[in-house]
Amino acid sequence: MLSITKNNRFKFLYLLALNILIYLNYKTFLLAFMFFIFVLIKESLVLNDFESILFKLIPINYYFNAIYSTFKNNPNSSFFWDMQNFLHYLRCNTGPYVNEYKFINEKISCPDSIGYGPLVEYIQFTFEGIWEVTVLIGILFLIVLTVFLIFTKKNLYLTVSILISPGFHFLIFSLNTDLIVFLYIFFLIKTKELEYRNSNFIILTIITLIKTYTVMLFFGYLIKFIMDKKSKYAALTFSYFLFNIIILVYHYYFQNSLLPSPLSFTRSFGLLHDLRLVFDNIGFNEVGYLTIGLLIIFTLFKNKLDLTKLEIKLSETIIVDKIIVFFPLCFLINVYANWGYKFVFNSLFIYIIYTYSNKLLKILFIFTNLLVTTYYSIGWGFTENLYNYFMITTSKLFFYFYFLLSTYVFIVAIWSKVDKK
């Protein structure tokens, strides 16, 4: 059967069908897309120029349909809510201001807190057109993504998979300010070196005092400079790190500022998040049944599970450096509780190591991007049925597989630095 897929006509028709399936049924499209990715990677198939265009059209059709169907089913959708909320809070720094949020048609007064870092208390947004600026930011973000997609040749399968992943979908629809962090980190990933620059650390400090979790990038840089025995840069990096930590501790602990900790079956993830789900919502009986089920599956397929096939080769120094710098941020995100759109930072980490992974890992990485967040495959709420339990279980398996593997890759990167000394 797989030999048929090597036929160019089959690939053309399948890609055409994928672009059509987007408009018919999300779950069917997702399954068909995953099958196609599996075949492409397993059989080492390469798309020709025209097939690549059809493949790149998938995200465009995906979001066109997503936006259309969202407003068709719910005209009062909270589209671009996060950015409206963020700009509204900055507008409130100039004085009391009631904002009418677009589409939900609610007039909301200034919120007490939005869970951001201390710098948002001092930034003032003086314009009246909160929605107009929100739309402009959304359009600019989509233009940047479209231009990148058009010119993408390397890691095309992964890139398209990330763009249509639930985490990225969530990020675009909420237009959370994490998109700024995403673009900043993506720019760093595309650079050829990660050396000390005051200008970069000043920008990172500004971002950290808004988004908080990026403080772990300083920690990543600190580890890199210590491993490289660059004591001067290590000391300077530690100064930046300590400066930011002190301000953040004062903001969240001594000023009792809100630190968001979402909890949802389908819209959030993280180790502490899952522990809270177990204690507060699920209970240990259900977890026990789930564990028994997983043990049975493992027993039945243990002979087919060959972990030696999960191979990754870190040969380039710059790739090792990027892993060391960016892993601490992803680790913090994965340990804590976060909305699903923050999984895009794990997608960036996967982007770093994807080229150096074997076929099996590449498939698993793409499936991880597509399945960890179940917001769009299950929905807003959680109904107890076999399909939903299967999707939740699958999402957790892929998340913890990635969580453990990324930690292992980080350790390997550290060890490779030690070996070169």
RADA-V333339 format. One record per backbone hydrogen bond with DSSP energy under -1.0 kcal/mol. CO is the residue of the C=O (numbers start at 1). NH is the residue of the N-H. Records with the same first field share a line. If there is no record, write none. Layout:
# RADA-V333339
CO->NH / NH
This chain:
# RADA-V333339
1->4
3->6
4->7
7->11
8->12
9->13
10->14
11->15
12->16
13->17
14->18
15->19
16->20
17->21
18->22
20->23
21->24 / 25
25->29
26->30
27->31
28->32
29->33
30->34
31->35
32->36
33->37
34->38
35->39
36->40
37->41
38->42
39->43
40->45
48->52
49->53
50->54
51->55
52->56
53->57
55->58
57->61
58->62
59->63
60->64
61->65
62->66
63->67
64->68
65->69
66->70
67->71
68->72
69->73
70->74
74->77
77->79
78->81
80->84
81->85
82->86
83->87
84->88
85->89
86->90
87->91
88->92
90->125
91->94
92->95
99->108
101->105
102->104
106->101
108->99
117->120
118->121
119->122 / 123
128->130
129->133
130->134
131->135
132->136
133->137
134->138
135->139
136->140
137->141
138->142
139->143
140->144
141->145
142->146
143->147
144->148
145->149
146->150
147->151
155->159
156->160
157->161
158->162
159->163
160->164
162->165
165->169
166->170
167->171
168->172
169->173
170->174
171->175
173->80
174->83
176->179
177->180
178->182
179->183
180->184
181->185
182->186
183->187
184->188
185->189
186->190
197->201
198->202
199->203
200->204
201->205
202->206
203->207
204->208
205->209
207->210 / 211
208->212
209->119
210->117
211->213
212->215
213->216
214->217
215->219
216->220
217->221
218->222
219->223
220->224
221->225
222->226
223->227
224->228
225->230
226->229
230->234
231->235
232->236
233->237
234->238
235->239
236->240
237->241
238->242
239->243
240->244
241->245
242->246
243->247
244->248
245->249
246->250
247->251
248->252
249->253 / 254
250->255
251->257
267->340
269->338
270->274
271->275
272->276
273->277
274->278
275->279
276->280
277->281 / 282
278->283
283->287
284->288
285->289
286->290
287->291
288->292
289->293
290->294
291->295
292->296
293->297
294->298
295->299
296->300
297->301
301->304
304->306
306->309
307->310
309->311
311->358
316->320
317->321
318->322
319->323
320->324
321->325
322->326
323->327
326->330
327->331
328->332
329->333
330->334
331->335
332->336
334->271
335->272
338->269
339->342
340->343
341->344
342->345
343->347
344->348
345->349
346->350
347->351
348->352
349->353
350->354
354->357
356->313
358->362
359->363
360->364
361->365
362->366
363->367
364->368
365->369
366->370
367->371
368->372
374->378
383->385
385->389
386->390
387->391
388->392
389->393
390->394
391->395
392->396
393->397
394->398
395->399
396->400
397->401
398->402
399->403
400->404
401->405
402->406
403->407
404->408
405->409
406->410
407->411
408->412
409->413
410->414
411->415
412->416
413->417
414->418
415->419
416->420
418->421
